[in-house]
């Protein structure tokens, strides 16, 4: 058994860590859904950085790209929520602010390249993907309810 585990490549392990984008994760707004899909792609890049030997500069580059994209996405998503009169608008904005705050704090507390890699991985895994798969799916439910009312 131990020999089998040792033979597993990190690449084969990676496949199980970041889920593939699936249309089931769509919230019903093609613009936001495309952004969410890009987050899944970015999470794959982060995962590669986590498992591979990459420089501190590359990790910082990924963090910067993720941070900028995240802020843009949150702004766009907040505009959509306002437009559709999403009932949990204030809660959702607070969740966005918390994600950004946690990201900044985590990065500031990273002392080594491995800390940065772990921080980056945790940001994509725990905060962003979970946020999309759980909280943003509630937006999808609200959009579906609006469509059902108009039918």
DSSP file (Angstrom, degrees, kcal/mol; ACC not computed):
  #  RESIDUE AA STRUCTURE BP1 BP2  ACC     N-H-->O    O-->H-N    N-H-->O    O-->H-N    TCO  KAPPA ALPHA  PHI   PSI    X-CA   Y-CA   Z-CA
    1    1 A X     >        0   0    0      0, 0.0     4,-2.4     0, 0.0     5,-0.2   0.000 360.0 360.0 360.0 -45.4    0.0    0.0    0.0
    2    2 A X  H  >  +     0   0    0      1,-0.2     4,-2.5     2,-0.2     5,-0.2   0.903 360.0  52.1 -61.0 -41.2    2.8    2.5    0.9
    3    3 A X  H  > S+     0   0    0      1,-0.2     4,-1.6     2,-0.2    -1,-0.2   0.904 108.9  51.0 -61.4 -40.2    4.5    1.7   -2.4
    4    4 A X  H  > S+     0   0    0      1,-0.2     4,-0.9     2,-0.2    -2,-0.2   0.927 109.8  48.9 -62.8 -45.1    1.3    2.4   -4.2
    5    5 A X  H >< S+     0   0    0     -4,-2.4     3,-0.8     1,-0.2    -2,-0.2   0.908 109.7  52.1 -61.8 -42.2    0.8    5.8   -2.5
    6    6 A X  H 3< S+     0   0    0     -4,-2.5    -1,-0.2     1,-0.2    -2,-0.2   0.820 105.1  57.0 -64.4 -29.6    4.4    6.8   -3.2
    7    7 A X  H 3< S+     0   0    0     -4,-1.6    -1,-0.2    -5,-0.2    -2,-0.2   0.718  81.3 104.0 -76.0 -19.8    3.9    6.0   -6.9
    8    8 A X  S << S-     0   0    0     -4,-0.9     2,-0.1    -3,-0.8    -3,-0.0  -0.435  71.8-134.4 -62.6 127.9    0.9    8.4   -7.1
    9    9 A X     >  -     0   0    0     -2,-0.2     4,-1.6     1,-0.1     3,-0.2  -0.482  15.2-119.6 -80.5 156.3    2.1   11.5   -8.9
   10   10 A X  H  > S+     0   0    0      1,-0.2     4,-2.1     2,-0.2    -1,-0.1   0.830 115.0  61.6 -62.4 -28.9    1.3   14.9   -7.6
   11   11 A X  H  > S+     0   0    0      1,-0.2     4,-1.2     2,-0.2    -1,-0.2   0.911 102.7  48.2 -64.2 -41.9   -0.5   15.5  -10.9
   12   12 A X  H  4 S+     0   0    0     -3,-0.2     4,-0.4     1,-0.2    -1,-0.2   0.860 112.1  50.1 -68.2 -32.5   -2.9   12.6  -10.3
   13   13 A X  H >< S+     0   0    0     -4,-1.6     3,-1.2     1,-0.2     4,-0.5   0.863 102.5  62.4 -69.6 -35.3   -3.6   13.9   -6.8
   14   14 A X  H >X S+     0   0    0     -4,-2.1     3,-1.7     1,-0.3     4,-1.2   0.853  89.5  68.3 -59.0 -36.5   -4.2   17.4   -8.1
   15   15 A X  T 3< S+     0   0    0     -4,-1.2    -1,-0.3     1,-0.3    -2,-0.2   0.793 101.7  46.5 -57.5 -28.3   -7.2   16.3  -10.2
   16   16 A X  T <4 S+     0   0    0     -3,-1.2    -1,-0.3    -4,-0.4    -2,-0.2   0.573 104.0  63.1 -91.1  -8.1   -9.2   15.6   -7.1
   17   17 A X  T <4 S+     0   0    0     -3,-1.7     2,-0.6    -4,-0.5    -2,-0.2   0.932 101.9  39.4 -88.7 -47.1   -8.4   18.9   -5.3
   18   18 A X  S  < S-     0   0    0     -4,-1.2    -1,-0.2    26,-0.0   107,-0.0  -0.909  86.7-129.2-104.9 121.3   -9.9   21.6   -7.5
   19   19 A X        -     0   0    0     -2,-0.6     2,-0.2    -3,-0.1    25,-0.1  -0.318  22.9-112.2 -66.9 151.6  -13.2   20.8   -9.0
   20   20 A X        -     0   0    0     -5,-0.1    -1,-0.1     1,-0.1     2,-0.1  -0.547  41.0 -94.7 -76.6 147.9  -13.7   21.2  -12.7
   21   21 A X        -     0   0    0     -2,-0.2     2,-0.4    16,-0.1    -1,-0.1  -0.398  48.1-173.5 -60.4 140.0  -16.1   24.0  -13.8
   22   22 A X    >   -     0   0    0     -2,-0.1     3,-2.6    -3,-0.1     4,-0.2  -0.994  36.0-123.8-137.7 142.6  -19.5   22.6  -14.3
   23   23 A X  G >  S+     0   0    0     -2,-0.4     3,-1.6     1,-0.3    -1,-0.0   0.710 107.4  75.3 -61.2 -17.1  -22.6   24.3  -15.7
   24   24 A X  G 3  S+     0   0    0      1,-0.3    -1,-0.3     3,-0.0    -3,-0.0   0.712  89.6  58.9 -65.0 -18.5  -24.4   23.3  -12.5
   25   25 A X  G <  S+     0   0    0     -3,-2.6    -1,-0.3     8,-0.0    -2,-0.2   0.488  81.4 115.6 -87.1  -3.9  -22.4   26.1  -10.8
   26   26 A X    <   -     0   0    0     -3,-1.6     4,-0.1    -4,-0.2    -3,-0.0  -0.368  54.0-157.4 -69.0 143.4  -23.9   28.7  -13.2
   27   27 A X        -     0   0    0      2,-0.3   116,-0.2    -2,-0.1    -1,-0.1   0.463  50.1 -99.9 -99.4  -3.1  -26.0   31.3  -11.5
   28   28 A X  S    S+     0   0    0      1,-0.2     2,-0.5   115,-0.1     3,-0.1   0.583  95.2 102.6  97.2  10.4  -27.9   32.2  -14.7
   29   29 A X     >  -     0   0    0      1,-0.1     4,-3.2     2,-0.0    -2,-0.3  -0.963  59.3-154.0-125.7 112.0  -26.0   35.3  -15.7
   30   30 A X  H  > S+     0   0    0     -2,-0.5     4,-2.1     1,-0.2     5,-0.1   0.826  92.5  52.1 -59.7 -34.8  -23.5   34.6  -18.5
   31   31 A X  H  > S+     0   0    0      2,-0.2     4,-1.6     1,-0.2    -1,-0.2   0.952 115.5  39.4 -65.9 -50.0  -21.2   37.5  -17.6
   32   32 A X  H  > S+     0   0    0      1,-0.2     4,-2.7     2,-0.2    -2,-0.2   0.888 114.1  55.3 -67.2 -39.7  -20.9   36.4  -13.9
   33   33 A X  H  X S+     0   0    0     -4,-3.2     4,-2.5     1,-0.2    -1,-0.2   0.891 105.8  51.7 -61.8 -38.7  -20.8   32.7  -14.9
   34   34 A X  H  X S+     0   0    0     -4,-2.1     4,-2.0    -5,-0.3    -1,-0.2   0.889 110.2  49.5 -64.1 -38.1  -17.8   33.4  -17.2
   35   35 A X  H  X S+     0   0    0     -4,-1.6     4,-1.9     2,-0.2    -2,-0.2   0.917 110.1  50.2 -66.1 -42.3  -16.1   35.2  -14.3
   36   36 A X  H  X S+     0   0    0     -4,-2.7     4,-1.8     1,-0.2    -2,-0.2   0.912 108.7  52.6 -61.7 -41.4  -16.7   32.2  -12.0
   37   37 A X  H  X S+     0   0    0     -4,-2.5     4,-2.0     1,-0.2    -1,-0.2   0.909 106.9  52.9 -60.6 -41.0  -15.4   29.9  -14.7
   38   38 A X  H  X S+     0   0    0     -4,-2.0     4,-2.9     1,-0.2    -1,-0.2   0.883 104.3  56.2 -63.0 -36.7  -12.2   32.0  -14.8
   39   39 A X  H  X S+     0   0    0     -4,-1.9     4,-2.5     2,-0.2    -1,-0.2   0.904 105.7  51.0 -60.3 -40.2  -11.9   31.7  -11.0
   40   40 A X  H  X S+     0   0    0     -4,-1.8     4,-1.7     2,-0.2    -1,-0.2   0.917 111.1  48.3 -63.0 -41.5  -11.9   27.9  -11.4
   41   41 A X  H  X S+     0   0    0     -4,-2.0     4,-1.8     1,-0.2    -2,-0.2   0.915 111.6  49.5 -63.0 -42.7   -9.2   28.2  -14.1
   42   42 A X  H  X S+     0   0    0     -4,-2.9     4,-2.4     1,-0.2    -2,-0.2   0.883 106.7  56.0 -63.8 -37.5   -7.2   30.5  -11.8
   43   43 A X  H  X S+     0   0    0     -4,-2.5     4,-2.5     1,-0.2    -1,-0.2   0.871 104.4  53.6 -62.9 -36.3   -7.6   28.0   -8.9
   44   44 A X  H  X S+     0   0    0     -4,-1.7     4,-2.2     2,-0.2    -1,-0.2   0.919 108.7  49.0 -62.6 -43.1   -6.0   25.3  -11.2
   45   45 A X  H  X S+     0   0    0     -4,-1.8     4,-2.1     1,-0.2    -2,-0.2   0.901 111.3  49.6 -62.6 -40.6   -3.1   27.6  -11.7
   46   46 A X  H  X S+     0   0    0     -4,-2.4     4,-2.4     2,-0.2    -2,-0.2   0.909 108.2  53.4 -63.7 -42.4   -2.8   28.2   -8.0
   47   47 A X  H  X S+     0   0    0     -4,-2.5     4,-2.1     1,-0.2     5,-0.2   0.911 107.4  51.0 -60.7 -42.4   -2.9   24.5   -7.4
   48   48 A X  H  X S+     0   0    0     -4,-2.2     4,-2.6     1,-0.2    -1,-0.2   0.915 110.6  49.1 -60.3 -42.6    0.0   23.9   -9.8
   49   49 A X  H  < S+     0   0    0     -4,-2.1     5,-0.4     1,-0.2    -1,-0.2   0.868 108.7  54.5 -64.6 -35.4    2.0   26.6   -8.0
   50   50 A X  H  < S+     0   0    0     -4,-2.4    -1,-0.2     1,-0.2    -2,-0.2   0.905 118.2  33.1 -64.8 -41.7    1.1   24.9   -4.7
   51   51 A X  H  < S+     0   0    0     -4,-2.1    -2,-0.2    -5,-0.1    -1,-0.2   0.748 113.4  66.1 -89.0 -25.1    2.5   21.5   -5.8
   52   52 A X  S  < S-     0   0    0     -4,-2.6     2,-1.1    -5,-0.2     0, 0.0  -0.486  92.3-100.7 -96.3 166.4    5.3   22.7   -8.1
   53   53 A X        +     0   0    0     -2,-0.2     2,-0.3     0, 0.0    -3,-0.1  -0.755  56.6 162.6 -86.5 102.7    8.5   24.5   -7.3
   54   54 A X        -     0   0    0     -2,-1.1    63,-0.1    -5,-0.4     2,-0.0  -0.873  37.5-103.3-122.8 156.9    7.7   28.0   -8.2
   55   55 A X     >  -     0   0    0     -2,-0.3     4,-1.9     1,-0.1     5,-0.1  -0.282  26.8-115.3 -75.4 160.6    9.4   31.3   -7.3
   56   56 A X  H  > S+     0   0    0      1,-0.2     4,-2.5     2,-0.2     5,-0.2   0.861 118.1  57.1 -59.9 -37.1    8.2   33.8   -4.7
   57   57 A X  H  > S+     0   0    0      2,-0.2     4,-2.3     1,-0.2    -1,-0.2   0.896 105.1  50.0 -63.3 -40.7    7.8   36.2   -7.6
   58   58 A X  H  > S+     0   0    0      2,-0.2     4,-2.4     1,-0.2    -1,-0.2   0.902 110.7  49.9 -64.9 -40.4    5.5   33.8   -9.5
   59   59 A X  H  X S+     0   0    0     -4,-1.9     4,-2.6     2,-0.2    -2,-0.2   0.923 110.9  49.1 -63.9 -43.6    3.4   33.4   -6.3
   60   60 A X  H  X S+     0   0    0     -4,-2.5     4,-2.7     1,-0.2    -2,-0.2   0.892 109.9  52.6 -61.9 -38.8    3.2   37.1   -5.9
   61   61 A X  H  X S+     0   0    0     -4,-2.3     4,-2.5     2,-0.2    -2,-0.2   0.922 110.4  47.0 -62.7 -44.8    2.1   37.5   -9.5
   62   62 A X  H  X S+     0   0    0     -4,-2.4     4,-2.7     2,-0.2    -2,-0.2   0.907 112.7  50.1 -63.0 -42.0   -0.6   34.9   -9.0
   63   63 A X  H  X S+     0   0    0     -4,-2.6     4,-2.9     2,-0.2    -2,-0.2   0.922 111.6  47.7 -61.9 -45.0   -1.8   36.6   -5.9
   64   64 A X  H  X S+     0   0    0     -4,-2.7     4,-2.6     2,-0.2     5,-0.3   0.927 113.1  48.0 -62.8 -45.4   -1.9   40.0   -7.6
   65   65 A X  H  X S+     0   0    0     -4,-2.5     4,-2.4     1,-0.2     5,-0.2   0.925 114.6  46.4 -60.7 -45.2   -3.8   38.6  -10.6
   66   66 A X  H  X S+     0   0    0     -4,-2.7     4,-2.7    -5,-0.2    -2,-0.2   0.914 112.6  49.9 -63.5 -44.3   -6.3   36.9   -8.3
   67   67 A X  H  X S+     0   0    0     -4,-2.9     4,-2.3     2,-0.2    -2,-0.2   0.927 113.1  45.0 -63.1 -47.6   -6.7   40.0   -6.1
   68   68 A X  H  X S+     0   0    0     -4,-2.6     4,-2.0     2,-0.2    -1,-0.2   0.930 116.3  46.2 -63.2 -46.0   -7.4   42.3   -9.0
   69   69 A X  H  X S+     0   0    0     -4,-2.4     4,-2.9    -5,-0.3    -2,-0.2   0.903 111.0  53.2 -64.6 -40.4   -9.7   39.9  -10.7
   70   70 A X  H  X S+     0   0    0     -4,-2.7     4,-2.9    -5,-0.2     5,-0.2   0.920 108.6  48.8 -61.4 -45.6  -11.5   39.2   -7.4
   71   71 A X  H  X S+     0   0    0     -4,-2.3     4,-2.0     2,-0.2    -1,-0.2   0.910 113.3  47.4 -62.5 -42.0  -12.2   42.9   -6.7
   72   72 A X  H  X S+     0   0    0     -4,-2.0     4,-2.3     2,-0.2    -2,-0.2   0.934 113.6  48.0 -63.2 -46.7  -13.5   43.4  -10.3
   73   73 A X  H  X S+     0   0    0     -4,-2.9     4,-3.1     1,-0.2     5,-0.3   0.927 109.5  51.9 -61.6 -46.0  -15.7   40.3  -10.0
   74   74 A X  H  X S+     0   0    0     -4,-2.9     4,-2.5     1,-0.2    -1,-0.2   0.908 109.8  50.2 -59.0 -41.6  -17.1   41.3   -6.7
   75   75 A X  H  X S+     0   0    0     -4,-2.0     4,-1.9    -5,-0.2    -1,-0.2   0.934 113.2  45.8 -61.3 -46.5  -18.0   44.8   -8.0
   76   76 A X  H  X S+     0   0    0     -4,-2.3     4,-2.0     1,-0.2    -2,-0.2   0.907 113.5  49.0 -63.5 -42.3  -19.8   43.2  -11.0
   77   77 A X  H  X S+     0   0    0     -4,-3.1     4,-2.6     1,-0.2    -1,-0.2   0.887 109.2  52.5 -66.3 -38.5  -21.6   40.7   -8.9
   78   78 A X  H  X S+     0   0    0     -4,-2.5     4,-2.1    -5,-0.3    -1,-0.2   0.873 107.5  52.3 -65.3 -36.9  -22.7   43.4   -6.5
   79   79 A X  H  X S+     0   0    0     -4,-1.9     4,-2.3     2,-0.2    -1,-0.2   0.910 110.2  48.7 -64.3 -41.6  -24.1   45.4   -9.4
   80   80 A X  H  X S+     0   0    0     -4,-2.0     4,-2.2     2,-0.2    -2,-0.2   0.939 110.1  50.9 -62.2 -46.7  -26.1   42.3  -10.5
   81   81 A X  H  <>S+     0   0    0     -4,-2.6     5,-2.9     1,-0.2     4,-0.3   0.892 111.1  48.6 -59.6 -39.6  -27.4   41.7   -7.0
   82   82 A X  H ><5S+     0   0    0     -4,-2.1     3,-1.1     3,-0.2    -1,-0.2   0.922 110.1  52.1 -64.7 -43.6  -28.6   45.3   -6.8
   83   83 A X  H 3<5S+     0   0    0     -4,-2.3    -2,-0.2     1,-0.3    -1,-0.2   0.856 114.6  41.0 -62.6 -37.2  -30.2   45.1  -10.2
   84   84 A X  T 3<5S-     0   0    0     -4,-2.2    -1,-0.3    -5,-0.1    -2,-0.2   0.337 110.7-119.7 -95.3   7.7  -32.2   41.9   -9.3
   85   85 A X  T < 5 -     0   0    0     -3,-1.1     2,-0.2    -4,-0.3    -3,-0.2   0.930  34.9-159.5  54.3  50.3  -33.0   43.2   -5.8
   86   86 A X    > < -     0   0    0     -5,-2.9     3,-1.5     1,-0.2    -1,-0.2  -0.439  11.4-142.5 -63.0 124.3  -31.2   40.3   -4.2
   87   87 A X  T 3  S+     0   0    0      1,-0.3     3,-0.3    -2,-0.2    -1,-0.2   0.731  98.5  48.9 -67.0 -21.8  -32.6   40.0   -0.6
   88   88 A X  T 3> S+     0   0    0      1,-0.2     4,-2.7     2,-0.1    -1,-0.3   0.007  74.3 124.7-104.4  28.8  -29.2   39.0    0.9
   89   89 A X  H <> S+     0   0    0     -3,-1.5     4,-2.5     1,-0.2     5,-0.2   0.921  73.2  45.6 -53.4 -53.0  -27.4   41.8   -0.8
   90   90 A X  H  > S+     0   0    0     -3,-0.3     4,-2.1     1,-0.2    -1,-0.2   0.903 113.9  49.3 -62.5 -42.1  -25.9   43.4    2.4
   91   91 A X  H  > S+     0   0    0      1,-0.2     4,-2.2     2,-0.2    -1,-0.2   0.910 111.4  49.9 -60.9 -42.6  -24.8   40.0    3.7
   92   92 A X  H  X S+     0   0    0     -4,-2.7     4,-2.3     2,-0.2    -2,-0.2   0.896 108.7  51.0 -67.4 -40.9  -23.2   39.1    0.4
   93   93 A X  H  X S+     0   0    0     -4,-2.5     4,-2.6     1,-0.2    -1,-0.2   0.912 109.5  51.8 -61.8 -41.3  -21.3   42.4    0.3
   94   94 A X  H  X S+     0   0    0     -4,-2.1     4,-2.5     1,-0.2    -2,-0.2   0.898 107.2  52.6 -61.2 -40.7  -20.1   41.7    3.8
   95   95 A X  H  X S+     0   0    0     -4,-2.2     4,-2.3     2,-0.2    -1,-0.2   0.915 109.1  50.1 -61.0 -42.6  -18.9   38.2    2.7
   96   96 A X  H  X S+     0   0    0     -4,-2.3     4,-2.4     1,-0.2    -2,-0.2   0.935 111.0  48.4 -60.6 -46.7  -17.0   39.9   -0.2
   97   97 A X  H  X S+     0   0    0     -4,-2.6     4,-2.8     1,-0.2    -2,-0.2   0.891 110.9  51.6 -61.7 -39.0  -15.3   42.3    2.2
   98   98 A X  H  X S+     0   0    0     -4,-2.5     4,-2.9     2,-0.2     5,-0.2   0.900 108.2  51.0 -64.7 -40.9  -14.4   39.5    4.6
   99   99 A X  H  X S+     0   0    0     -4,-2.3     4,-2.4     2,-0.2    -2,-0.2   0.944 113.2  45.0 -61.6 -47.3  -12.8   37.5    1.8
  100  100 A X  H  X S+     0   0    0     -4,-2.4     4,-2.5     2,-0.2    -2,-0.2   0.925 114.2  49.5 -63.2 -44.0  -10.7   40.5    0.7
  101  101 A X  H  X S+     0   0    0     -4,-2.8     4,-2.5     1,-0.2    -2,-0.2   0.915 112.1  47.3 -61.0 -44.1   -9.8   41.3    4.3
  102  102 A X  H  X S+     0   0    0     -4,-2.9     4,-2.8     2,-0.2     5,-0.2   0.886 111.2  52.7 -64.3 -38.3   -8.8   37.7    5.1
  103  103 A X  H  X S+     0   0    0     -4,-2.4     4,-2.4    -5,-0.2     5,-0.2   0.946 111.1  45.2 -62.9 -48.2   -6.8   37.6    1.9
  104  104 A X  H  X S+     0   0    0     -4,-2.5     4,-2.5     1,-0.2    -2,-0.2   0.934 115.6  47.1 -61.1 -47.2   -4.9   40.8    2.8
  105  105 A X  H  X S+     0   0    0     -4,-2.5     4,-1.8     1,-0.2    -1,-0.2   0.913 112.0  49.9 -62.3 -43.8   -4.3   39.6    6.4
  106  106 A X  H  X S+     0   0    0     -4,-2.8     4,-0.6     1,-0.2    -1,-0.2   0.911 112.3  47.1 -62.5 -43.1   -3.1   36.1    5.3
  107  107 A X  H >< S+     0   0    0     -4,-2.4     3,-0.9    -5,-0.2    -1,-0.2   0.911 110.5  52.3 -66.2 -41.9   -0.7   37.5    2.7
  108  108 A X  H 3< S+     0   0    0     -4,-2.5    -1,-0.2     1,-0.2    -2,-0.2   0.836 109.8  49.9 -62.9 -32.1    0.7   40.0    5.3
  109  109 A X  H 3< S+     0   0    0     -4,-1.8     2,-0.3    -5,-0.2    -1,-0.2   0.555  82.9 111.1 -85.2  -7.9    1.3   37.2    7.7
  110  110 A X    <<  +     0   0    0     -3,-0.9     3,-0.1    -4,-0.6    -3,-0.0  -0.528  39.9 177.7 -71.0 126.0    3.1   35.0    5.3
  111  111 A X        +     0   0    0     -2,-0.3     2,-0.3     1,-0.0    -1,-0.2   0.653  60.0  27.8-103.7 -19.7    6.7   34.7    6.2
  112  112 A X  S  > S-     0   0    0      1,-0.1     4,-2.3   -56,-0.0     5,-0.1  -0.831  84.8-100.6-136.3 172.4    8.1   32.3    3.6
  113  113 A X  H  > S+     0   0    0     -2,-0.3     4,-2.7     1,-0.2     5,-0.2   0.902 124.4  52.1 -61.0 -41.0    7.5   31.2    0.1
  114  114 A X  H  > S+     0   0    0      2,-0.2     4,-2.6     1,-0.2    -1,-0.2   0.889 107.5  51.9 -64.1 -37.7    5.8   28.1    1.4
  115  115 A X  H  > S+     0   0    0      2,-0.2     4,-2.7     1,-0.2    -2,-0.2   0.919 110.6  48.5 -61.4 -43.2    3.6   30.3    3.6
  116  116 A X  H  X S+     0   0    0     -4,-2.3     4,-2.9     2,-0.2     5,-0.2   0.920 111.4  49.7 -62.7 -43.9    2.7   32.4    0.5
  117  117 A X  H  X S+     0   0    0     -4,-2.7     4,-2.4     1,-0.2    -2,-0.2   0.925 113.2  46.1 -60.9 -44.6    1.9   29.2   -1.5
  118  118 A X  H  X S+     0   0    0     -4,-2.6     4,-2.7     2,-0.2    -1,-0.2   0.902 112.7  50.7 -65.7 -40.4   -0.3   27.9    1.3
  119  119 A X  H  X S+     0   0    0     -4,-2.7     4,-2.5     2,-0.2    -2,-0.2   0.934 111.2  48.0 -61.2 -46.8   -2.0   31.2    1.7
  120  120 A X  H  X S+     0   0    0     -4,-2.9     4,-2.1     1,-0.2    -2,-0.2   0.912 112.9  48.3 -61.0 -44.1   -2.7   31.4   -2.0
  121  121 A X  H  X S+     0   0    0     -4,-2.4     4,-2.8    -5,-0.2     5,-0.3   0.924 112.0  48.6 -63.5 -45.5   -4.0   27.8   -2.0
  122  122 A X  H  X>S+     0   0    0     -4,-2.7     4,-2.2     1,-0.2     5,-1.1   0.884 108.4  55.0 -63.1 -38.7   -6.3   28.5    1.0
  123  123 A X  I  X>S+     0   0    0     -4,-2.5     5,-2.5    -5,-0.2     4,-0.7   0.944 114.6  38.7 -59.8 -48.6   -7.6   31.7   -0.6
  124  124 A X  I  <>S+     0   0    0     -4,-2.1     5,-2.4     3,-0.2     6,-0.2   0.915 124.2  39.2 -70.9 -41.3   -8.7   29.9   -3.7
  125  125 A X  I  <>S+     0   0    0     -4,-2.8     5,-0.9    -5,-0.2    -3,-0.2   0.978 126.5  26.7 -73.5 -57.5   -9.9   26.7   -2.0
  126  126 A X  I  <5S+     0   0    0     -4,-2.2    -3,-0.2    -5,-0.3    -2,-0.1   0.907 131.7  26.8 -78.6 -43.1  -11.6   27.9    1.1
  127  127 A X  I  X<S+     0   0    0     -5,-1.1     4,-1.7    -4,-0.7    -3,-0.2   0.956 125.2  32.0 -91.5 -55.9  -12.8   31.3    0.3
  128  128 A X  I  ><S+     0   0    0     -5,-2.5     4,-2.6     2,-0.2     5,-0.2   0.975 123.4  38.9 -74.0 -54.3  -13.3   31.7   -3.4
  129  129 A X  I  ><S+     0   0    0     -5,-2.4     4,-3.1     1,-0.2     5,-0.2   0.926 119.8  47.2 -65.0 -42.5  -14.5   28.3   -4.6
  130  130 A X  H  >XS+     0   0    0     -5,-0.9     4,-1.9    -6,-0.2     5,-0.6   0.894 111.2  52.9 -63.1 -38.1  -16.6   27.7   -1.5
  131  131 A X  I  <>S+     0   0    0     -4,-1.7     5,-2.6     2,-0.2     4,-0.5   0.933 113.8  42.4 -61.3 -46.1  -18.1   31.2   -1.9
  132  132 A X  I  <5S+     0   0    0     -4,-2.6     5,-0.5     1,-0.2    -2,-0.2   0.945 117.3  45.9 -65.0 -47.9  -19.0   30.4   -5.5
  133  133 A X  I  <5S+     0   0    0     -4,-3.1    -1,-0.2    -5,-0.2    -2,-0.2   0.721 129.7  19.9 -73.1 -20.9  -20.3   26.9   -4.8
  134  134 A X  I  X5S+     0   0    0     -4,-1.9     4,-0.5    -5,-0.2    -3,-0.2   0.794 130.3  29.4-111.3 -65.7  -22.3   27.9   -1.7
  135  135 A X  I >><S+     0   0    0     -5,-0.6     3,-1.1    -4,-0.5     4,-0.6   0.903 119.6  50.4 -71.4 -41.8  -23.2   31.6   -1.4
  136  136 A X  H >><S+     0   0    0     -5,-2.6     4,-1.5     1,-0.3     3,-0.7   0.792 100.1  65.7 -69.5 -24.9  -23.3   32.5   -5.1
  137  137 A X  H 3> S+     0   0    0     -5,-0.5     4,-1.8    -6,-0.3    -1,-0.3   0.748  92.8  62.6 -67.0 -21.0  -25.6   29.6   -5.8
  138  138 A X  H <X S+     0   0    0     -3,-1.1     4,-1.9    -4,-0.5    -1,-0.2   0.822  99.3  53.9 -70.3 -30.7  -28.2   31.4   -3.6
  139  139 A X  H <X S+     0   0    0     -3,-0.7     4,-2.7    -4,-0.6    -2,-0.2   0.914 105.7  53.5 -65.3 -42.2  -28.1   34.2   -6.2
  140  140 A X  H  X S+     0   0    0     -4,-1.5     4,-2.5     1,-0.2    -2,-0.2   0.912 107.1  51.1 -57.7 -43.5  -28.9   31.5   -8.8
  141  141 A X  H  X S+     0   0    0     -4,-1.8     4,-2.3     1,-0.2    -1,-0.2   0.894 109.7  49.8 -62.4 -40.2  -31.9   30.4   -6.7
  142  142 A X  H  X S+     0   0    0     -4,-1.9     4,-2.2     2,-0.2    -2,-0.2   0.915 110.1  50.4 -64.9 -42.7  -33.1   34.0   -6.5
  143  143 A X  H  X S+     0   0    0     -4,-2.7     4,-2.2     1,-0.2    -2,-0.2   0.913 110.6  50.0 -61.6 -42.4  -32.8   34.4  -10.3
  144  144 A X  H  X S+     0   0    0     -4,-2.5     4,-2.6     1,-0.2    -1,-0.2   0.907 108.9  51.9 -62.5 -41.7  -34.7   31.2  -10.9
  145  145 A X  H  X S+     0   0    0     -4,-2.3     4,-1.9     1,-0.2    -1,-0.2   0.900 109.1  50.3 -61.5 -40.3  -37.5   32.4   -8.5
  146  146 A X  H  X S+     0   0    0     -4,-2.2     4,-1.5     2,-0.2    -2,-0.2   0.908 111.0  48.9 -63.8 -41.8  -37.7   35.7  -10.5
  147  147 A X  H  X S+     0   0    0     -4,-2.2     4,-0.9     1,-0.2    -2,-0.2   0.906 110.0  51.3 -64.0 -41.7  -38.0   33.7  -13.8
  148  148 A X  H  < S+     0   0    0     -4,-2.6     3,-0.4     1,-0.2    -1,-0.2   0.862 108.3  52.1 -64.9 -35.4  -40.7   31.5  -12.3
  149  149 A X  H  < S+     0   0    0     -4,-1.9    -1,-0.2     1,-0.2    -2,-0.2   0.838 108.8  50.4 -68.3 -32.8  -42.7   34.5  -11.2
  150  150 A X  H  <        0   0    0     -4,-1.5    -1,-0.2     1,-0.2    -2,-0.2   0.626 360.0 360.0 -83.3 -11.8  -42.5   36.1  -14.6
  151  151 A X     <        0   0    0     -4,-0.9    -1,-0.2    -3,-0.4    -2,-0.1   0.480 360.0 360.0 -78.0 360.0  -43.7   32.9  -16.4
